[in-house]
Amino acid sequence: MTAPTPGLERTATRGLSRRRKPIWANMLSYQSLIIREGHKKMTKQSEQARRLAELYVEQLSDWAKIKTKPLFGAVALYRNDHVFAMTWQGALYFKVDADSRAQYEAGGSQPLGYSSEGEHHALKSYWAVPSEILEDSDKFCEWAERAYKAALTSQRKA
């Protein structure tokens, strides 16, 4: 009797046959496919957020030195290691506090929102910067300064 070739096993009824993968191995392959496809979508969103962040960093370059880092599909804007803004799904969001939130609400702004497992969530500490502020460089820098101060204040409370 000859030894079976690697990857083949002898079965009582069928003779030599290919080894079957355990069912969990197929599930892992399927999960990795889902993750890869999800990663492509996340990469596209992340790239859009990164480009948008670069644009705002350039516009605020006279105001302060700003660094960016990816953060859960968004891009966080840092000044002196404090996150004061984020770009997410085509918009810029500034950090707000109790005093500044009213101005965002008056400007028709919304908090940063996302969906997870079919539920909608909002980060009430980051609100979309109204378009009229983005169009006025002086106001844009003023609102950025206010967002930076809100970031400083919230870190002191934590």
Secondary structure, 3 states (H helix, E strand, C coil): CCCCCCCEEEECCCEEEECCCCHHHHHHHHHHHHHHHHHHHHHHHHHHHHHHHHHHHHHCCCCCCCEEEEECCEEEEEECCEEEEEEECCEEEEECCHHHHHHHHHCCCCEEEEEECCEEEEEEEEEECCHHHHCCHHHHHHHHHHHHHHHHHHHHHC
